[in-house]
């Protein structure tokens, strides 16, 4: 068994080994029917799947969702007593040059940089009081994805799959889209000590040819007919040994479970070649839809995310771009409008699209970076990392729309009211998925591990 | 936000010392219960509800997890306080941690979900000021800071001495071939099971070759073995395979899983050190059958052993290649201390699980919840790893290295100078050229300037200190040529140091653990592991080898021999093997021999239905377990079948998917932060942590690789080339040859018929193409992937 416990075999782990990716729908069924304490959702889920839009590098909250008029008053200064220290030297307070307007019925102020997204603000729950433990990209990315800054723990997506399985046996259950490579790379979606089938499948979608996106999706030599013949050959050879076995009476038996499971997994892979092509093929969208999402890698990522979510992929992460594009240590005000322009229309289209398909109610969208940025200036026109207080937002999947939760201080530097740690975020997402973050455990190295370690509070206030 | 209108109660005006003392006394009296009923009533009416609402979720008997060791639901708990000390000084709110905490004045701020409002603060403050009256509980529970009963702990089975066991009575059966068979058979008999007959010779040979070398037998080997009718043919084969250098390659990888080996260390480390020296050292040590106790000592402390050559230093890779976590020195040292403490925890975890099968790292924040391992024990070990530094060291004697070292230092200086000059405007081109030329000349004139370095250790301890006067000045990492004892961090937090713990061995494994005296204590730790803890250490390694041969361990939690681990299925057998292992001078090869020559191991994996029905998990070993090949074995056997495998031992790693990479998969680059997707999909262990055993999964992504992976297309193509060379134009002979190359046997009639059917000329495909399609299918068939 994969775990280090002497307890009776954990159904989930057993299926993890044997069922593999070859039919978690069936597996989930089985799990439910056996009502094991660790099987399937712990309680009815509000969200069936999650799309995480990851602004790697760390966007500045004060430009987008957390206006701080007081910055104008103290522009260029560091008011005495204000605690504004970060790792790099920063200068005086630097007001955001971007205007806010109250939008929607909720009247939540949203930046002029996100005109299209702001039309959906009544579906969005703005979280203004996030905070994390470490202001470096690597550790912060790890904390946001894996719950801890040490690179030895499973990613949240791996926990989701471990907890719920996948809804589509013919596609990977956890897909990571990035037109390039985020810092720290594969550790951010690994399964660590969970079985490897729960790891994320990384896809570089800088080209949107499905055959280039999914590893080994296409056979460059054999056509479908040949592959079918190969699989039939394998079935025949496998069946023959069974027949040979059955023919003799005293006949020795063999353990066939692994052998049969392996053949099944190849059949699944065979189907995935076609379903995968289809799922990843943006050309199957109408011109209208393509136009609604707009152009660019991020737009493609959002549209792919919808196609995958539609097909039962449990967790899709869309990283904004290679490296850390939102990491604006200098020339901040010039860069941010471009970044925002690239995300505004696609995210707005994603929300509208999910809504029109009736999927928004059980698809949770999470938006944010690994941390935020400082209200003070770095290098005159940049902003430093800030993990003390930053904004994220969620939409759909059972969260209340048109609300803000939490507050930062007067300068938007530090979370002050209704502080929400990354652990709390994870606890809340798991809760929306029907999982109790304290009960979703895995015994490893002598103790039970959780995504939230020994922390985390479900933020009930934002749950619809 | 906090209500700015709220002000703490006016500070007590200056009082005489006597008056102060009176209040303290009064306070004590109050807490001890001489108060009037009004005080209790006030408490129950105003204070208790506050505590219930805001504190008891984490600080009462009803808490799911008691936080900070603090209970606020008993008078005793309030008086005693928690990990941070006393919570309340009766009569002195300003000196009471509880009040500081709820005011959000100090490091700890409670309640965590928001500050109390001003009225509630005033209530609590007044309660403390007036003596903190707390009614006595009906049943005051004993404080929970109970000490571990180590004497009781030592009675646990895995800590007992090992001794050879009397052979059990097996009713005169002639089945046993070796001692271990008697134990296994006796257990089977108790369960009403009978052993399965011996596997046929071909199956046995294939199983043996994969088990010892990770490679299939060649057709010639099969022929020789099947025809060799001498009674010791099998024994000679075992010897031959144990002596082959491929033995070390196969079992080296087995060890590297536990050692969380990586070819690439963190990008931020300045390192020219080459990990593969450690990998090659392991392979070599296993091939030489280095006694296991020595194998342990060398990896922990070869540099501290008198009989060490510089060429032994790569052994230290076990520790030196440990994961390191990024430390941003611009950050306050409080943050960096946590990161460094996490690294120490990683070492304690890897060392204790690998060598002792104990999860000592569980005791970082609190005493181990299940095993007799205290927080002090944890810090006694962590101090050892805090007292050594990951450094590169030359593989040649220091005198020989000296000129290279000086040259490298000089080059580093010059490079720094160039970097500095490059920032100047205008660019001092001439100077830069001169400096560059000097570097070239130093490199050229220093023999062996590029000599390889080993990832090794030095005896320096790490101190994380402030770089300046305030936290905001950042952090400095200071390495000092001394060893250090760590304080036991309260709740594992390095910013809350407790009592200093001397470096020493685990209490439960030593009667009276003496502080280590020799530098960091690494060598003494190694000695403790192989002497004081020898019974446990031997049981753990014997079980690992057993597990690798049978697929399940006698103890099925190979890295957890504590109370949460499995109990051995065959305790006497494990003891007997472990005792014999120590008596035989800790020889791993001797242990392999015992297992491989046993009737137990030689059983067939196809068994009577009864064996499966009565014992589906095969705990009683009445048959052999079928085993799926690892990715390494699968790939290597393909390269063998095509006759392309490069059989060179050791050397730098090569990217798995590099063009023309025909080396054994052992040499495929393991990159901790950028793992090969192919390896990851195929259950290769995460190299950031100790892996006790691989968890086989069967997934559709593996299926995609089997159907479409370039390796399969290349290898099937190479097979066709080989077949066309060796048995041209003869489909039946080609099928026969393929079966020999891939499965070490000829096809039976049906298999041949099915094959011929497939190879029948198809519409568009040439015979060669059809043959490749067929070969491809066989390469991914269950027959190729499983060893019976």
Interface residues (C-beta under 8 A of the other chain):
Chain A: X1 X2 X4 X5 X6 X16 X17 X18 X20 X21 X22 X85 X87 X88 X133 X134 X135 X136 X138 X139 X149 X150 X151 X152 X169 X170 X172 X184 X185 X186 X187 X190 X191 X192 X193 X195 X196 X197 X199 X201 X202 X214 X215 X216 X217 X218 X219 X220 X221 X222 X226 X227 X229 X230 X233 X234 X236 X237 X238 X240 X244 X245 X250 X252 X253 X254 X255 X258 X259 X261 X262 X263 X264 X265 X266 X267 X268 X269 X270 X272 X273 X407 X409 X416 X417 X418 X438 X443 X445 X446 X447 X454 X457
Chain B: X1 X64 X65 X112 X113 X114 X196 X323 X325 X326 X328 X330 X331 X335 X339 X342 X346 X349 X353 X358 X359 X361 X362 X368 X369 X370 X371 X472 X474 X556 X557 X559 X560 X562 X564 X565 X566 X567 X604 X605 X606 X607 X608 X609 X611 X612 X625 X626 X628 X673 X674 X675 X677 X680 X681 X682 X683 X684 X686 X688 X689 X690 X692 X695 X696 X697 X698 X699 X700 X701 X702 X703 X704 X705 X706 X707 X708 X709 X710 X713 X750 X751 X754 X758 X765 X772 X773 X774 X776 X777 X780 X781 X782 X783 X785 X786 X788
